[in-house]
Amino acid sequence: MALALTAGTASAEAPAKRVVLTNPDSGRAVEVSLGDDIEVRLERYYEKSRTYTWDAPQTSDAAVLTRTKGAVTADGSAAAVFRAKNQGVATISVTRKCRPDDGHICPLIIVPWKAKIKVK
């Protein structure tokens, strides 16, 4: 009687990774793989008698990037986690809001925070 020996096959898939994007990453292009997470952490900041706060980060295409977590803190910081679900390109965007100190005004310029994510 002959014995057949077979070797088990190990998975060649790399574990999912997490890419973290913060305030200075606006305009950045990132390439990720299916299953990877993209974490966005935006801190509110104070500049020249103005406090800048954030809305919750959004995706331009939920079929490519699915938001699994998202919140805005009481101080105006924002955080979200997106999972790369399908191949394609999506943009994560966030709107910044200005809150002036008493006696000051905010500029009438909207500067969105954006990151272009390519899922391969």
C-alpha positions in Angstrom: 0.0 0.0 0.0 1.5 3.3 -1.0 1.0 6.4 1.1 0.4 9.7 -0.7 1.8 12.7 1.2 0.6 16.2 0.3 2.0 19.4 1.7 -0.4 22.0 2.9 -0.3 25.2 1.0 0.2 28.4 3.0 -1.7 31.4 2.0 0.4 33.8 -0.2 -1.9 36.7 0.7 -0.3 39.5 2.6 -2.1 40.6 5.7 -4.2 43.8 5.4 -2.4 47.0 6.2 -3.5 50.3 7.6 -2.6 53.6 6.0 -3.0 56.6 8.3 -3.7 60.1 6.8 -3.5 63.3 8.8 -3.9 67.1 8.3 -0.7 67.5 6.2 -1.8 64.6 3.8 -4.4 66.7 1.9 -3.8 66.2 -1.8 -2.0 63.0 -1.3 -2.5 60.0 -3.7 -2.3 56.6 -2.1 -2.3 53.1 -3.6 -3.7 50.3 -1.4 -4.7 46.7 -1.9 -8.1 45.0 -1.4 -8.8 44.6 2.3 -6.5 47.4 3.4 -7.8 50.1 5.8 -7.3 53.8 5.3 -7.6 55.7 8.6 -8.2 59.5 8.5 -7.3 61.5 11.6 -7.8 65.3 11.3 -7.1 67.5 14.3 -8.8 70.8 14.7 -6.4 73.7 14.8 -6.2 77.3 15.8 -4.6 80.0 13.6 -4.8 83.8 13.7 -7.9 84.2 15.9 -9.7 81.3 14.1 -10.5 77.7 15.0 -10.7 75.3 12.1 -12.9 72.2 12.7 -13.8 69.3 10.4 -16.9 67.4 9.2 -16.9 63.6 9.1 -14.7 62.2 6.2 -16.7 60.9 3.2 -15.9 58.7 0.2 -16.8 59.5 -3.3 -17.5 55.8 -4.1 -18.7 53.5 -1.4 -18.3 50.5 -3.7 -14.5 51.1 -3.7 -14.1 52.4 -0.1 -16.6 51.5 2.6 -16.5 53.7 5.7 -16.5 51.3 8.7 -16.1 54.1 11.4 -16.5 57.8 11.4 -16.9 60.5 14.1 -16.5 64.1 14.9 -15.3 65.0 18.4 -16.7 67.8 20.5 -13.6 69.9 19.9 -14.0 69.6 16.1 -11.5 66.9 15.2 -12.6 64.1 12.9 -11.7 60.5 12.4 -12.8 57.7 10.0 -11.7 54.3 8.8 -12.4 53.1 5.2 -11.9 49.6 4.0 -10.8 48.9 0.4 -13.6 46.7 -0.9 -13.3 46.8 -4.7 -10.7 47.8 -7.3 -11.0 51.3 -8.5 -10.4 54.9 -7.5 -12.2 56.9 -4.8 -11.6 60.3 -3.1 -11.9 60.7 0.6 -12.9 64.3 1.3 -13.7 66.4 4.3 -15.0 70.0 4.7 -13.2 72.3 7.0 -15.2 74.9 9.0 -13.9 78.2 10.4 -15.1 79.5 13.8 -13.7 83.0 14.4 -12.9 84.5 17.8 -15.1 87.4 18.9 -14.4 90.5 16.8 -12.8 88.5 14.0 -14.1 87.1 10.7 -13.4 84.0 8.7 -12.1 84.2 5.1 -14.6 83.3 2.4 -12.4 80.6 1.1 -13.3 76.9 1.3 -10.3 74.6 1.3 -11.4 71.0 1.3 -9.1 68.2 2.6 -8.9 65.4 -0.1 -7.0 62.2 -0.6 -7.2 60.1 -3.8 -7.2 56.4 -3.1 -6.4 53.8 -5.8 -7.4 50.2 -4.8 -5.5 47.6 -6.8 
